Amino acid sequence: MMYNDIVLDHFQNPRNVGVIEDATVVAKEASPSCGDTTEFFLKIDDNDVITDIKFRTFGCAAAIASASMSTELIKGKTVEEARKITNKMVVDSLGGLPAPKVHCSVLAEGVINKALDEYVANKNNN
C-alpha cells in the first residue's frame, strides 16, 4: 500500500504522541474492522479550550497518521470547534489515504467525539 509523504511523515514522526497524566478526559476505542486501537488524552481548560492533546495508537501507518493529524487540527480549539473536525478533514489534511484505510480516520474522529461527549456530560453533571 502506497502512502504519500504527509502520511509517512505523521507515521514516522507522530505529533503529540504520549500520555497526559492529569488529562481532563481520556477515551479509547478499537476499530471493529481491523482491531487498531486509539486512545486520546485531552486537557481542557475552564473556557472549554483544548490546551493539550496526546494519543497512543496501536495500529497501522494510517491509524497513527490519522491520530497524529487529528491532534494537530484540534489542539488550541474549543470543544465546539473540535466537534466540527471530521474524518474527511483529517484525510484531506493528510493529502489523502488509500480507500481501504479511510476507516482509520473514522476511528480517530470517533474516539475524539467520545472524549468530547464525556467531557460535556461531566461538565453538565457538575
N, C-alpha and C positions, 0 to 999 in steps of 0.2 A: 504494500500500500504506500502510495506516494503522498508525502506531506510537504506543504510549502515551507518557505524559510521562517515565516512568522510562527507557525505551529511548532516547527522544530526548535526555534529559539525558546518558546514558552515551555516546551517539554524538557529541553536540556538545561535551561536556566529559569526554572519557575519562579514567578514573583510571589512574595507573601506566603511562602510555604512555612509551615510550623504550627505551633500551638500558642494560644493566648491563655495563660493560666487563670487570669481573672476576667475571662470573657463575660460579657453581658448575657450572651446566648450562644448555645452550641447546637448544631443539627448535623445529623449523619443519615445517609441513605445509600442503598445499594441498587444498582441497575438490575432490573429483572431480566433484561435481555443478555447481559454479558457477565454480571457479577462484580463489575467495577464498583468500588466504594469511595465516596467522597464525604468528608467531614469539614464543615466550616465553623470557625470561631469568630464571632463578631463582638467588637467593643463599641457600644453605642452610648453617646453622652445624653445629658438631660434635654438637649434640644433635638433629639432623635437623629443626630448625625452619626454616621458610621465612621468613627475616628480611626479604627484599625480593623483589619480582617486578615485572617490566616486560614490556611487549609491544609489538609492531608488527603491525598488521593492514592489509593492502591488500585492501579489500573493501567490502561494503555496510554500511549502518547497523546491521543486525542482527549482522553479524560483529564490528564494532567494539564494539558494546554488550555482546555476549556475552563477548568477551575482557576488556573493562573490568570487568564484574561478576565474572568468574572471578577476577581478581586481588584484588578486594575480599574475596571469600569465602575465598581461600586464604592470603593474607598473614597471617603470625603462627601458622599452623597447622603441625603436624608433618607429615612426609611421609605417615605413616599416616593422619592426619586428612584430608589433602588428597586422598588417593585415594578418599575417600568422597563427595567433591563430584561430583555427577552433572550432566549437561546439563539434566535436569529441574529440579534445584535452581537452576541458573542461570536457566532460563526463568521459574520461579516467582518468583525474586528480582527479575527484570525486570518482573514483572507480566504476563507472557505475551508471546509472539511470534506473528505470523501463521503459520499452519501451513506455508506454503511456505518459511519462514525458520528453522524449528526446526533444520535441518541446520547452521546457523551455531553453535548452542550445542554440537552434537555435535563440530564441528571444534575448538572451544576445549577441550572435555573431552579429546579425542583427543591434542592437542598437549601438554597438561599431563601426561597419563598417559605419553606418550612421554618427556618430560623426567624424570619421576619414575622410570620404568623405567631410563633411562640412569644416573641418579644412583645408584640401588640397585645396578645392575650394576657401576659404577665403584667403589663403596664395598666391594662384596664381593670385587673383584679386588685391592684394596689391603691 
